[in-house]
Amino acid sequence: MKIASFFSGGGGLDKGFEKAGFHTIWANEYDRAIWNTFQANFPNTVLDKRSITEILSNDVPNVDGIIGGPPCQSWSAAGSQRGIDDKRGQLFFDYIRILKAKQPKFFLAENVAGILQPKHAQAFANIIQEFKNAGYTLSYKLLNANNYDVPQDRLRVIIVGYRSDLGKVFEFPQPQQYKPVLKDAISDLPRPAPAKEANKANGALEIPNHEYMTGGFSTMFMSRNRVRAWHEPSFTIQASGRHAPLHPQAPKMELVAQDKRIFVAGKEDLYRRLSVRECARIQTFSDDFIFKYHNVNDGYKMVGNAVSVNFAYHLAKIIYDDFVL
C-alpha cells in the first residue's frame, strides 16, 4: 500500500510503516538539516522540501494513506505550551486540509501527551471535530511506546482515522507482555567517541553516529536524576543533546537539596550523555539507518523528534491487516 508522509523528519514513522508492508512514495519535510538523512535512507521516495502551508492538494500523489506528526513543541510540557495559538500548532489544520482534499483510506497523526492537558482541551476537541468533518471515523488514545517493543518511557497521543464510507474502525494493538529495557538496546555497544570541538561530528566512525555531546550540564538538567539503570527503560529521548539521558553505567544522581542533584563522588567519570547511536537504538532505529549531520546536536534532534520505529510498526501492522488481509 502506498502512503504520503508529512513532517517526516528522519523517518521513524515511515520506517515503522515500511516494516509493516507500506511504501512511502512521497514525503514532506521543511527542515533542511534533515534532508540528507531522509534521502539517504529513503532513496525511492520523492521528498518535497516546502512548508506544508505552501503545498496544494494536487501536489500530493493519490495514496492509500497519509501519516505524520505535526510539530509537537507547541503542546510539549517542556515547551511554551501555547498549543493552537502557536503557528506550529496550527499546522494541524494544513494536515487536515490536504487530508480532506485527498480522501485516502486512512490517516495517522502522532503528537505529545501535552496536547491532552486541560488548557488545550478546546483546541484538541476542535482538531478532533475537524478530522471527523473531513469524513473519517476516529480512534485516539494516549499510549506508552514501552508497551510496544521500545526500550523507553515515551507517552504519545495517536489519532487514527478510517474513511467513514469504508465501514471500518481502527482498534489499538494490545500492549506487549515484555517491556524492553536499556540492557536490551545498548549493552553490546562499545564506548563511543566524544564530539569534536564545538560539538562537531567526528565524520566516519566504525559504528555510525556513535558519538556524544560534550560540555557542562545546566541547573535544570541537574534538578532531576537523569540516570536509568540497565534493567529499566530509558527516559524519553528528547530532541536535544543537552537533555540526552545519561548512560546507565553511572550510579543514579544524589539528591542534595530541593531540585538539586549531584554526581556520586568518585564516579564522576562515568557520567556521560548517551550517544546519538545509543539514542537511535533506544528509538529502535537499526544500525544501518545513518543520520547525516555536521553538528552532533542535529543528530540528537532528528532522533528525538522521530516516532519510535517499533511503536510505529505495531500501529501500522493493524492498519495493514485491516485493509490488505
QUIWOMO-V200776 format. One record per residue. N is the residue number from 1. RES is the residue in one letter. PHI is phi in degrees with one decimal (* if undefined). OMEGA is omega in degrees with one decimal (NA if undefined). Layout:
# QUIWOMO-V200776
N | RES | PHI | OMEGA
N | RES | PHI | OMEGA
This chain:
# QUIWOMO-V200776
1 | M | * | -175.9
2 | K | -98.4 | 179.1
3 | I | -132.8 | 170.0
4 | A | -114.5 | -173.5
5 | S | -121.9 | 176.6
6 | F | -113.9 | -177.7
7 | F | 51.5 | -166.3
8 | S | -68.5 | -179.3
9 | G | 57.6 | 179.5
10 | G | -73.1 | 174.2
11 | G | 107.3 | 178.7
12 | G | -62.9 | 178.3
13 | L | -63.4 | 179.5
14 | D | -63.5 | 178.9
15 | K | -63.8 | 177.4
16 | G | -63.3 | 177.7
17 | F | -68.8 | 177.7
18 | E | -61.5 | 178.8
19 | K | -61.7 | -178.5
20 | A | -84.9 | 177.0
21 | G | 116.9 | 179.7
22 | F | -88.8 | 175.8
23 | H | -134.3 | 176.0
24 | T | -78.6 | -178.8
25 | I | -92.5 | -177.4
26 | W | -149.6 | -179.1
27 | A | -138.5 | -179.2
28 | N | -130.0 | 176.4
29 | E | -147.3 | -172.8
30 | Y | -91.2 | -175.0
31 | D | -80.1 | -175.4
32 | R | -64.6 | 179.7
33 | A | -67.9 | -177.1
34 | I | -101.4 | -169.8
35 | W | -55.2 | -177.6
36 | N | -62.5 | 179.0
37 | T | -64.8 | -177.7
38 | F | -64.3 | -176.8
39 | Q | -67.6 | 178.5
40 | A | -68.8 | -175.6
41 | N | -97.5 | 177.3
42 | F | -132.4 | -173.8
43 | P | -65.7 | -177.8
44 | N | -102.3 | 179.6
45 | T | -111.0 | 174.9
46 | V | -74.8 | -179.4
47 | L | -106.9 | 174.6
48 | D | -91.7 | -170.9
49 | K | -100.7 | 179.5
50 | R | -85.3 | 169.9
51 | S | -68.1 | 178.3
52 | I | -58.4 | -179.8
53 | T | -66.5 | -179.0
54 | E | -97.5 | -173.9
55 | I | -91.2 | 175.0
56 | L | -89.3 | -178.8
57 | S | -59.9 | 179.5
58 | N | -69.5 | 177.4
59 | D | -75.9 | -176.0
60 | V | -96.9 | 179.9
61 | P | -66.9 | 175.2
62 | N | -71.8 | -175.1
63 | V | -138.5 | 177.0
64 | D | -80.1 | -177.8
65 | G | -154.2 | 175.8
66 | I | -123.0 | -179.8
67 | I | -128.9 | 174.9
68 | G | 158.2 | 177.2
69 | G | -117.2 | 177.4
70 | P | -52.4 | -174.1
71 | P | -46.1 | -170.8
72 | C | -100.2 | -174.9
73 | Q | -58.5 | -177.6
74 | S | -65.5 | -174.9
75 | W | -111.0 | -172.2
76 | S | -72.4 | 176.3
77 | A | -64.3 | -179.8
78 | A | -88.6 | -177.8
79 | G | -105.6 | -176.2
80 | S | -77.9 | 179.6
81 | Q | 58.8 | 179.6
82 | R | -80.4 | 174.7
83 | G | 58.1 | -172.9
84 | I | -69.4 | 177.1
85 | D | -78.1 | 177.4
86 | D | -92.3 | -179.9
87 | K | -57.1 | 179.2
88 | R | -67.9 | 177.3
89 | G | -65.3 | -178.5
90 | Q | -75.2 | 179.0
91 | L | -64.4 | 173.1
92 | F | -53.5 | -174.3
93 | F | -75.6 | 171.9
94 | D | -69.8 | 175.1
95 | Y | -59.3 | 179.9
96 | I | -68.1 | 178.6
97 | R | -56.8 | -179.1
98 | I | -71.6 | 177.1
99 | L | -57.5 | -177.5
100 | K | -63.4 | -178.9
101 | A | -76.2 | -174.9
102 | K | -82.4 | 178.5
103 | Q | 54.2 | 175.2
104 | P | -68.7 | -178.9
105 | K | -65.9 | -176.8
106 | F | -151.3 | 168.6
107 | F | -143.1 | 171.2
108 | L | -135.9 | 175.4
109 | A | -125.5 | -177.6
110 | E | -125.5 | 177.1
111 | N | -155.9 | -177.4
112 | V | -74.9 | -179.1
113 | A | -61.9 | -177.5
114 | G | -59.5 | 179.5
115 | I | -65.0 | -179.5
116 | L | -92.8 | 179.9
117 | Q | -62.9 | -177.6
118 | P | -52.1 | -178.0
119 | K | -64.7 | -180.0
120 | H | -104.6 | -172.7
121 | A | -57.2 | -177.5
122 | Q | -68.6 | 178.7
123 | A | -62.8 | 179.8
124 | F | -65.9 | 177.5
125 | A | -60.3 | 179.2
126 | N | -66.2 | 178.4
127 | I | -63.2 | 179.4
128 | I | -61.1 | -179.9
129 | Q | -64.6 | 179.1
130 | E | -65.1 | 175.5
131 | F | -62.4 | 178.4
132 | K | -66.1 | 179.5
133 | N | -64.4 | 178.3
134 | A | -74.5 | 175.5
135 | G | 105.5 | -174.8
136 | Y | -125.2 | 171.5
137 | T | -88.4 | -168.8
138 | L | -102.4 | 166.3
139 | S | -135.5 | 176.8
140 | Y | -144.3 | -172.9
141 | K | -163.2 | 172.1
142 | L | -89.6 | -176.3
143 | L | -126.1 | 172.2
144 | N | -105.1 | -177.5
145 | A | -60.0 | 179.2
146 | N | -62.0 | 176.9
147 | N | -79.8 | -174.7
148 | Y | -133.1 | 172.4
149 | D | 65.1 | 177.6
150 | V | -123.2 | -173.9
151 | P | -82.2 | 175.1
152 | Q | -155.3 | 169.1
153 | D | -81.8 | -175.4
154 | R | -148.4 | -178.2
155 | L | -87.1 | 179.2
156 | R | -141.4 | 174.9
157 | V | -91.1 | 179.3
158 | I | -114.3 | 176.0
159 | I | -118.2 | 177.8
160 | V | -122.7 | 177.0
161 | G | -126.9 | 171.5
162 | Y | -108.1 | -178.3
163 | R | -55.5 | -167.3
164 | S | -59.8 | -176.8
165 | D | -71.3 | -178.2
166 | L | -83.7 | 176.4
167 | G | 69.1 | -179.4
168 | K | -116.3 | 176.7
169 | V | -131.3 | 177.8
170 | F | -73.4 | 175.1
171 | E | -116.4 | -175.1
172 | F | -65.0 | 179.1
173 | P | -66.4 | 177.6
174 | Q | -73.6 | 177.3
175 | P | -58.4 | 176.8
176 | Q | -73.1 | -178.1
177 | Q | -66.2 | -178.0
178 | Y | -96.1 | 177.5
179 | K | -104.6 | -176.0
180 | P | -65.4 | -177.0
181 | V | -126.3 | -176.7
182 | L | -57.7 | -179.6
183 | K | -58.1 | 179.7
184 | D | -63.4 | -169.6
185 | A | -92.4 | -166.0
186 | I | -131.5 | -173.9
187 | S | -67.0 | -178.3
188 | D | -89.5 | -177.6
189 | L | -83.0 | 175.9
190 | P | -73.8 | 179.6
191 | R | -62.4 | -179.0
192 | P | -83.4 | 177.0
193 | A | -91.0 | 171.5
194 | P | -70.6 | 176.7
195 | A | -63.9 | 175.8
196 | K | -72.5 | -179.3
197 | E | -53.6 | -177.0
198 | A | 63.0 | 177.7
199 | N | 58.2 | 173.2
200 | K | -83.5 | -177.5
201 | A | -68.3 | 179.4
202 | N | -78.0 | -172.0
203 | G | 89.6 | -176.0
204 | A | -65.7 | 176.7
205 | L | -122.9 | 179.5
206 | E | -58.1 | 172.1
207 | I | -109.5 | -174.1
208 | P | -54.0 | 175.6
209 | N | 69.5 | -178.5
210 | H | -86.8 | -179.2
211 | E | -144.9 | -174.5
212 | Y | -128.4 | 178.6
213 | M | -70.4 | 176.7
214 | T | -107.1 | 179.7
215 | G | 113.9 | -175.5
216 | G | -72.3 | -179.1
217 | F | -117.2 | -177.1
218 | S | -70.3 | 176.8
219 | T | -62.0 | 177.0
220 | M | -65.6 | 178.8
221 | F | -61.5 | -176.7
222 | M | -80.2 | -179.9
223 | S | -81.0 | -179.6
224 | R | -135.1 | 172.4
225 | N | -67.2 | -178.7
226 | R | -116.5 | -177.7
227 | V | -113.5 | 168.1
228 | R | -106.3 | -177.7
229 | A | -76.9 | -178.5
230 | W | -56.2 | -175.2
231 | H | -88.2 | 179.9
232 | E | -115.0 | 170.9
233 | P | -71.9 | 178.3
234 | S | -66.0 | 162.7
235 | F | -62.6 | 177.0
236 | T | -57.4 | 175.1
237 | I | -76.6 | -176.9
238 | Q | -98.4 | -175.0
239 | A | -89.4 | -179.4
240 | S | -159.3 | 176.1
241 | G | -64.3 | 179.5
242 | R | -60.8 | -176.9
243 | H | -108.1 | 178.3
244 | A | -63.8 | 175.4
245 | P | -60.0 | 178.2
246 | L | -90.3 | -176.1
247 | H | -65.9 | -177.1
248 | P | -69.6 | 174.3
249 | Q | -65.9 | -177.2
250 | A | -88.7 | 172.8
251 | P | -70.8 | 179.8
252 | K | -64.0 | -175.1
253 | M | -65.9 | -177.3
254 | E | -92.6 | 175.6
255 | L | -84.6 | -178.6
256 | V | -115.5 | 176.6
257 | A | -164.1 | 179.6
258 | Q | -58.7 | -179.9
259 | D | 58.5 | 177.5
260 | K | -143.0 | 178.3
261 | R | -126.7 | 178.8
262 | I | -132.8 | 173.4
263 | F | -78.0 | -178.8
264 | V | -62.5 | -177.6
265 | A | -58.0 | 179.9
266 | G | 84.5 | -178.7
267 | K | -116.8 | -172.3
268 | E | -56.4 | -177.1
269 | D | -70.2 | 179.7
270 | L | -85.6 | -175.4
271 | Y | -90.2 | 173.9
272 | R | -141.8 | 176.9
273 | R | -68.5 | 170.2
274 | L | -59.6 | 177.5
275 | S | -75.0 | 176.2
276 | V | -59.0 | -179.9
277 | R | -67.4 | 176.4
278 | E | -62.2 | 176.1
279 | C | -63.5 | 178.4
280 | A | -65.1 | 175.8
281 | R | -59.9 | -179.5
282 | I | -65.1 | 174.5
283 | Q | -82.9 | 176.1
284 | T | 65.5 | 167.0
285 | F | -76.8 | 175.3
286 | S | -75.3 | -176.3
287 | D | -68.4 | 177.8
288 | D | -85.5 | 172.6
289 | F | -88.7 | -172.1
290 | I | -101.8 | 176.8
291 | F | -93.7 | -176.3
292 | K | -103.9 | -179.9
293 | Y | -164.1 | 173.6
294 | H | -104.5 | 176.8
295 | N | -103.1 | -174.6
296 | V | -58.6 | -179.6
297 | N | -63.3 | 176.1
298 | D | -64.5 | 175.2
299 | G | -64.8 | 177.2
300 | Y | -59.6 | -178.5
301 | K | -62.4 | 179.9
302 | M | -63.5 | -178.7
303 | V | -66.4 | -175.5
304 | G | -69.6 | 178.9
305 | N | -79.8 | -175.1
306 | A | -73.3 | 167.1
307 | V | -80.5 | 179.3
308 | S | -58.2 | -172.7
309 | V | -59.1 | -177.8
310 | N | -65.5 | 176.2
311 | F | -61.3 | 178.0
312 | A | -60.5 | -179.5
313 | Y | -59.2 | -177.1
314 | H | -62.5 | 176.6
315 | L | -71.4 | -177.5
316 | A | -64.1 | -178.2
317 | K | -62.4 | 176.6
318 | I | -61.7 | -179.1
319 | I | -63.3 | -179.3
320 | Y | -59.1 | -179.4
321 | D | -63.9 | -179.6
322 | D | -66.5 | -175.4
323 | F | -107.1 | -174.7
324 | V | -108.0 | -176.2
325 | L | -79.7 | NA
